């Protein structure tokens, strides 16, 4: 057989192919399958063979890449982003430096509502161009699949505009985009005193969302000053009855019981969880709800408290990590930086971190076993890193370690070997 692409001379290969149907939980996350001196054959966008380096000598292919002893892993997966929006909010940085709380900024017309105003005014074409630029940036950092939430429209037309933009990006951009409907992201100014009326309006959109296949999941911001536990339960229950998977912005600021609600309703994931209670953490473990943790947000907001990742892992919770890319509380597309934050802020091991941004992240967006692994007959989403071992990536923080990104078997980003380029530049 003649292959389309061969990767040869791989130093370390992380496959994440554990032969388990669900995500890795608790202590299971502190493992890695590390294979050395390997080759990979790819055909028709899928991995065909994984074998010792010597096997590649007998393989034929249209293209070969010599990995030069470097690290190869699955493409990274970012399971919580707010990808599609207009404008930016750099002017809020000064308020945050003065210690103005996020909910106070929201009351002043900033925060989410500021972005809502700009997003409502933007055309779908403008939203597409801006979001595509952010996806390009994510791809350059090794992210090949993302979840994208709506929630900057807060009315029918603008919410659908965001979701249709994400669907178009999924069809046209190399990065896979999995959409989540987060219409219940905040209470718009025109419904400030009518939250139940607003939630009913958002639920009415599910007919169109289902008909046009615009979202796989439904999310809600359950937090002080936004939506209560009771409102969130009613909203998510109705979405579940319609066949949507559930996610929930839970216990980000105050311990309202969002983690417990996620467990009660069988959500796929509970997200943020900075204030999650011990009882809530135990319930996540018991029910298999994935904890999607966002250390970049705590860092950017200069919060003294962080999600209790070690407690969650000790209790047996499945953990994943995400950027929370958004214009207000975490404006970064760099999932590698989040990996470093997880090591320093959460005390997660390097093995746990790699599993969190690959195999577990895939399960958090309904793609378990289909993304986040390197295995025969699976889609060939791979990263060749400018490093020779997996520990180096979160260790050397704040820079981009990607050499080449392969998506569906094709090279979609190539920075090359930065060490070679550096030496040539001085000759």
N, C-alpha and C positions, 0 to 999 in steps of 0.2 A: 504494500500500500504506500502511496505517496501522500505525505502530509502537507498541510498548508504552512505550518510553522513548527520549528523545533527550538526549544530552549535547551541548551547544553552547557555543561560545565557549571551547574548550579552548586554553590557552596553548601548552604543550608536551605532546606525546603520545609516550610510549614504547611501541612495539608489540612489540618483541622477536621480530618475525616475519621471521626471517632466511632462511627457505626451506631450512633444513638439517635433516636427519632426526635427527641425534644432538646431543649437547650441544656447546657451544662449548669449544674446547680451547686452552690456552696463550694465544698472542697474539690469537687470535680473540675472546677475551673483552673485549679493550680496544676495543670498538666499541659504538655504539648507533644505532638508527634513531630519530631525533628529528624528529617532524613538528609544525609550528606552525600555529596558527589552524585547528583541525580540529573536526569534529563526528562523533559516533558515533550510529548508530541501532541499537536493540536490539529484538528480537521473540522471544517464546517462549524466553526465557532465553539467547539467543545473539546475537552480534554479526551484524547484517545488512549494514550499510554503514559505511565509514569514508571521509569526504570532507572537502573544504574547508569552512570555517565557513559560507560563503555557501550551500552546498547545504541546510543545515538550514532555511533560510527556506521551502523548498518541501516540506518533510517534514511529515506529520501524525503526531501521537502522543497517547496518553492522558496522558502526563506528560513534561515537559521540565525539565531541570536546566541552568541557566546556570552554567557553571564559572568565569566571571569571570576568564578568562585564567590559570587555575591549571593545575598539572601533573596529568596523568592517566597512570596506569601500570597494568599487570596487577596483580591481587592478589598479595601476597607469599606465598611458599611456604616453610614451615619443615620441612626434610626430616629432622630428628633431634630428637625430643622423647620424654620419658618421661611422657606425659600422665596416665595413670591410676594413682593411688596414694592412700594414706591418710596422714594426719598431716603433720608437717613436722619439720625438724631444725635449728631456730634455735639450739638449745643446743650444737651442734657448732662454732659460729662461734668461741667462745672457745678451743677446742682448736686450731683452725686458726691463730688469732692467736698461739698459743704455739709454732707450728711443728710440731705433731704431724702426721706424714704421713697421707695418706688411708688407706693400707693398714694403718697402726697403729690408726686409728679403727675400721676394719673388724674388726680382731682383738679390739678391746675390746667388740664387740657393737653398735657404732654403724654408721654408713654405711648401705649397702644393707640389711644385715640388720635394722637398726632399722625401716626402712620396710617391710620384708617382714612383720615381726611385726604392724604396724598394718594392713597391707593384707589379710593373711589374716583378721584379725578383723572387717574392715569388710564391710557388706552391699553387694550390687551396687547397690542404690539409693543408698547413701551415696557410693560411688565415682562413680556417674553424676553426682550433684549437684555434687560437688567438681570433677570433670573438666570439666563443663559451664561452671562458673564460670571455670576457667582458659581454656577456649575462648572465652568471651565477652571476656576480657581480650585474648587474642591477636587476635581479630577487631577490637577497638577500635584496635589498632595496625596494622591493614591486612593481617593474615595471613588468607588465605581457604582455604588448604589446609595440612594438617599430616600428618606421619608420627607415629604413636604406637607406642612399643615397650611390650611387657609386661616382665616381669622382676622384679616386686616380689611375686611369689607363690612361685616356686621350688618349687612342688608342684602337682600336677595341678589341683585344684579352684580354687586362687587364680589360677593362670595363666589358666585358661579364663574365670574371672570377669572378669579384666582385659580379655581379648580380646573377650568378649561385650559388655562395657561400651563399648569403643571402637567396635564394630560398631553398637551402638544409637545412639551419638552421631553416627556417620556418617549414619545414616538420619534422625535427628531434628534435628540441629543444622545451622545454615547452613554451618558450616565443613566441608569435605570432610576425612575422616579416613582415612588409609591405614595399615593395621596391620602391625606387624612382631612376630614371636614371638621374644622375647629370654629364653626360659626359662633359658638358660645365661648369666645375668647375674652370678651369684656361686654359691658352693658353700654350700648351707644348713647350719646347725649340725648337723642330724641326719645329714648325709652328708659331714661335714668330711673324713673319711679315706677316702671312697669316691667320688671325682669321676667315675670311669667309670660307676659304677652310677647316679649322679645323671643323667649325660648320657643314658644309655639310657632312663631314666624320662622325660626331656624329649622324646626322640625318639618315644616311644610316644604322645605327645599329637598327633603330626602326623596321625594318622587322624581324630581328632575335629576338629582345626583345618581339615583339608581338607574334611571332610564338611559342616561348618557355614560354610565360607568365612570363617574368622576372621582370616586373615593372608595377605598376599601375599609377605612376606619372612621369612627366618629369620636371626637375628643371634647372635653369641657374643662374650663379653668375653675376648679373648685378651690376657692380661697377667700379669705376675709376681704370684704369689699367687692367681691365679684359674685360667684354663685355658691350657694350653701350646699351642704350635704344633701338635704332633702330635694332641692332643685336639681342637683346633679344626678341623684338617683332616678328621679322621674324622667329626666331628659335621656340619660343613657339607656334606661330600660326600654324606652320606646324605640331608640335606635337599634338596640339588640333584637327587638321583636321584628324589625325590618330586615334582619340578616347582616347588619354591619358588625365588624369587629370593634371592640371598645378599647379606648385609651383614656387616661385621665391625668391632667395636670394636678397632682396630689400633694398636699402638705408642703408646698414650696416655702411658705413663710410661716404659717401657723399650723399646729397639729390639730387639724379639724376632724381627722378620721378618714382622709382620702384614701390612704392605703387600705384600710378596712373595707371601704366601699368598693375599691377595685377588686378585692378578693371576693366580696359578696356577689358582685355581678359577673365574675369570671372574665375580667378585662385581660387583654393580651399583655398590657404593660401599664405600670404606674410610673409617672415621670416627675422628676425633681426630687421629692421625698426628703428634703432637708430637715423638715420637722416631723418626720414619721415617728410614731410611737413604737415602743417595744412590742406592744400587742399587734400593731399594724404590720410590723416586720415579720412577726411569727405567722400572721395570716397570709402574707405574700408567699412565704415558704410553703405553707400547707396547701395552698391552692395553685401554685406554679405560676403566679403572675410575675412577669419579668420586671425587675427594677431598672428603669432607664435613668441613669445618673448623669448630671450635667455640671461637672466641676468648673468649667469655664465661666458659667454664670455666677457661681459663688465668688470666683476670683474677680471677675469684672465689676461686680457690685460691692466688692470689698467686704463680704460678709464674714463674721467671726466663726460662724457655724457652717459645717459641711454635712452632706449626706453621710450617714453612718455605714459606709460601705463594708468595713471590716465586720461590724455587727451583722449585717445582712448576709455576708458570706459565711460567717460562723453559724448562722441560723439555717443555712441551706438555701438561700435565695439565689435565683439566677439573675446575674447582673449584666447589664450592658452599659456602654458609654456613648455619649453623643455630644455634638458641638452646641446644640440649641441655637444654631446660627439665626440671628435676628437683628434688627436695627437698633434695639434698645439695650438689652441686658447681656448680649454676648455676640458682638459683631465680628466673628471669625469663622472662616471656612476650613481652618487647619485642624483636622482630627488628630494629626500627630502631636500637636501641642496639648490636646486634651489627654492623650495617653500619658504625657509627662506629668500633667496635673494630677492624674489619677494615682501615679506612683508617689508623688510628694504629698498631696492633700489627703488621699484616701488610704495610703499605705498598701495599695494593691500590689501584688507581685507582678513581674513582667509577664509571666505566663497567663495570669488572670486577665491582664490588660489585653493581650493579643486575642484571647478568646472572646472578650467583651466587645471588641470592634470587628469581629468576623462572624463566627458561628452563632453566638448569642444575639448579635445585632440582627442577623438574618431572621431568626425566630421572632424577634420583636416586631417585625414588619410583615410577617406572614410568608416569608421565603425560606424557612428552615429547610436545609438539605438541598436548596437550589442555588443559594449564594453563600459566600463566606466559607467555602470549602474548595479544595482542589482534589477532584476525584474523577475517575473515568465516567464519561458520558454526561458530565456536568458542564455548564457554561464556563468557558475559559476566561475568567476575570482574574487577572494576575498583576502583581507588582514586582518588578525587579528593583531592588533597593541599592543605593550606593553605600552599602555596609555589608560586612561578611557574617554578621550574626544578629539574631533577633533582639538581644539585650541592648544593642547600641541605639536603636531608634528612640525609645523613651528616655534614654540616658542623656543623649546630646540634644537638648531641647531648643526650640525656637528657630530651627532651620528646616529646610525641606530635604529629606533624605531620598526622595524618589529619583530613580534613574529612568525607568520605562514603565508605562502603564499599558496593559493589554486588556481590551474589553471585547468580549465575544470573539476572541481569537485574533483580533487585529490590534496593531499598535496604534493607540490613540493619543499618546503623549510620550515624548522622548526627550529627556534632558541629557541622556548619555551618562557616561561615567565621569562624575565631577572631578575625581582625582586625576584622571588622565587629562582632562581639559585644563585643570589648574597647572599641571606640570608643563603642558604645551605652551601655555600663555607666557611662561617665563623664558622660553627658548629664543 
